[in-house]
Amino acid sequence: MTLVLLHGLGLTSNIWDPLIAILDGDVVALDLPGHGQCIDKDFSWEGVWTSLIQSLGTENANSCTLVLHSFAAAILPEIVKSGLIFKKVIFLEGILHSDDAVWTKDLPEMKNDAFQQWLVRFRSVSEMALRSQLVKRHSTREISLWSEGFRSANGDALRIMASNLVDRLHTDAIEKSLNSAKFPSIYIRGEKSRLGLVGRDFISSLGIIIAEVPESGHFPMLDNPFVLKQQLLEG
């Protein structure tokens, strides 16, 4: 089995480093377009999917488990539409309900000047923003490394992807895709997740199993990678 890891909005694939360090077997950590090492400039849902599948290939989909963190979970409709049958899809603190799109919801309404001012502020507090979402203590060096995506992500990517996420979550695309998916899926939350109960109940109502990683919030791969590893491999 190959684990394919896709990070959330404003991050990079280095967010998976503590988990990758303890995993055995094949692991592929990819960057979203406009993030990290991915220079692709198509920030649409189709562009995200094309970037993912070009990096991954299609011939071994049935042996791959996709782990989709936060924003990346909402690429589900493209996965289902592709017809590829993955071994499993795991939503890790996935944003699948409009109530959970907290920091992205205001970006689509901003005029360009306001967005540019927001982006400067966002980047200036990148380490604080990440630290506030973590449960355990981490070193200053680690926080600086893991928050690099907030400082380097393409501004257009952030704005366009945030807008696309908000638009998608105000449709029934996620619900339809969860209902029609032909591959197994589970949802993993941090025990101290800030995602709301409305979103959790929405996921549960569709028959998706929900598991929790103790002593973690929105970033179980940083706060508790050992338990997350167990859940990814056994869930």
N, C-alpha and C positions, 0 to 999 in steps of 0.2 A: 504494500500500500504506500502511496505517495501522499504526503500532507502538503496541500497548497495553501499558503497563508497570504491573505490580502488585508492590509491595514485600513484604517478609517481616514476620514478627511483631515488633511493638514498634518499627517504623520509621514513616516517613511518605514520601509521594511525593517529598519534596525529596531523597531519596537518589539520585534519577535526574538531578538538575540538571546535573552535569558531562557526562553523556551527552547530555541533551537539548540542551545548548548547542552541540553539534557535529553534531547530526542535521539533515538536511534533510527536508522533507515533513511529513506529518501524524503527530503524536505525542500520545498521551493517557496521562497518568500519573494513576492512581487510588489512593485510600486504602482500606485495609481498614476494615470497620465498627469504630468505636471508636478509630480512629487518624486523626491529622491532622485534615482538614476533614470527615471522614465521621462523621456523628452517628448513623448507623443502629445499632440496639441488638440486632439479631438476630445473634448470634455463631456460630450453627450453620453447617455447610457450606452448607446451602441458603440461609441468610441472606447469606453471603459471595457466593455465586453471584448471588443476586437483586440485591444491591447493585451488583455488577459489571455485570450485563446491563442494569439500569435506567439506569446511567450511560452505557453504551456503545450500547445498542440492538441489535437483531438483524438489521436489514435488510442490513447491509454486512459480516456476519461473514466471508464468503469473501474479503474484501479486507483483513482484519485479521490481523496476527501478534501473538499473545499472548506476552509475555515475563514469566515467572513466577519471582520470586526466592524462594529459601529456602522458608519455610512455604507460600507461595502456590502452589507447584508441586503440592501435595497436593489442590488443588481439581479435579484432573484428572477424577475420577469424575463430578462435576457437569457438566463440560464435555461429556464423552462422552454422558452421559444426556440432555443437552439436545437432541442431534441436530444442533446447529449445526456446520457444517464451516468451521473457520477456515483461513486460508491456511497457517498454520503455528503450532505451539506450541513455544516455546523454554523449557526449564527451565534457569534460571540458578542454579547452586549449589543446585538444588532438593532439598528433604528428601523423598525418596521411599522411604527404607528406615529401619527402626526404629533401626539402629545410628547413624544420623546425627541423630536427635532428642536431642541431648545436653543442652542447657540446659532443654528443655521436659519431660524425662521425669519429673522429681521433682515438678513442680507439681501434677499431679492428686492426689497422695497427701497433700498438705499440708492440715492443718486451717486454719480461717480465720485464727486468730491467727498461726500460723506463716507463712501466705502474706502477711499484711499486713506482717510483719517483713521477709520476703524482698523484698517490693515496695519498701519504703523503702530497703533496702540496694542493690537493683538500680538504683534511680533515682539514688542518691547516687554510684554509680560508672559512670554512663552513658557519660561521655566515655572513661574508661579501658577500658570494655568494648568500645567501638567501635574505639578505637585499637589494641587488642590483636589485632584481626582484619584490620588493614590492613598492607600490605607496604611501601608507599611512605610518605614523610613528608608530612604535611599540616599546614596552619596550625591554630593553636588555634581561630581563628574558624570554620574549616570543620568541625573536629571537633565543636565546640559545636552548630553548625547541624544537622549530619547525625545527631547523637545525640539531638536534641530528642524524637524519637518515644519513646525509652526513658523519658523523664521525663514525657511527657504522655499516653501511651496509656492508655485506660480499663483499670483493673485487672481488672475482670470479663472484658473482652475477652481480655486476656493469659491469664488462668487458664482460661477456657472453651475458647479456641482451642487452647491448649497441650494440654488434655485431649483435645479432638477429634482433634488431630494424632496423639497417642500411640495413641489407640484405633484410628484408621484404619490406622496403620502396622503394627498387629498383626493385620490382616486381609489378604485377597488382593485388596482393592478396587483398589489401584494396579496390580498386575500384570494383572488382568482388563481394566482400562481401557486400559492401554498396548497390550494385545493386540487390543482391539476398536476402537481409535481409527481413524477414517477420514480423519484429516488427518496430514500429515507432522510429525514432531517431532525435535528434537535436544536434547542436553544439553550445557551449557557449564559447565566447572569453571574455577576459578582454578588456575593452575599450582602454587601453594603452598596449595591448599585443605586445610583440616583435616578435611574429610569423609573417611570411611574407604574402604578398598579393598573392603570387603564391599558397601557401597552402590553403588560404581562398577561392580563386577562384576555385581551384580544388574541394573543398567540395561543394561549391555552385553549380558548374556545374553538380553535381550528384543529385541535388534536395534536399539537406539537408538544413533545415532552420538554419540560423545562428542568434544567439542573442548575445547581448553584456551586460556585467556588468560594469556599470560606476565606475570610480575611482578605477580601479583595473588593474593589469597586469596578470602575469602568475598564480597568486594565489588569485583568487576571494574569495575563502573560508576564506582567512585571511584578505584581504583588504576590502571586502564588503559583509560579510556573509548574511546580511539582504536582500539585493536585490537578491543575489544568491538563497537564500531560496525561494523567491517568484518565481523565474524563474524555479527552479527545480520542484516546486509543480504545477505550472500553464503552463509551457512551453510545 
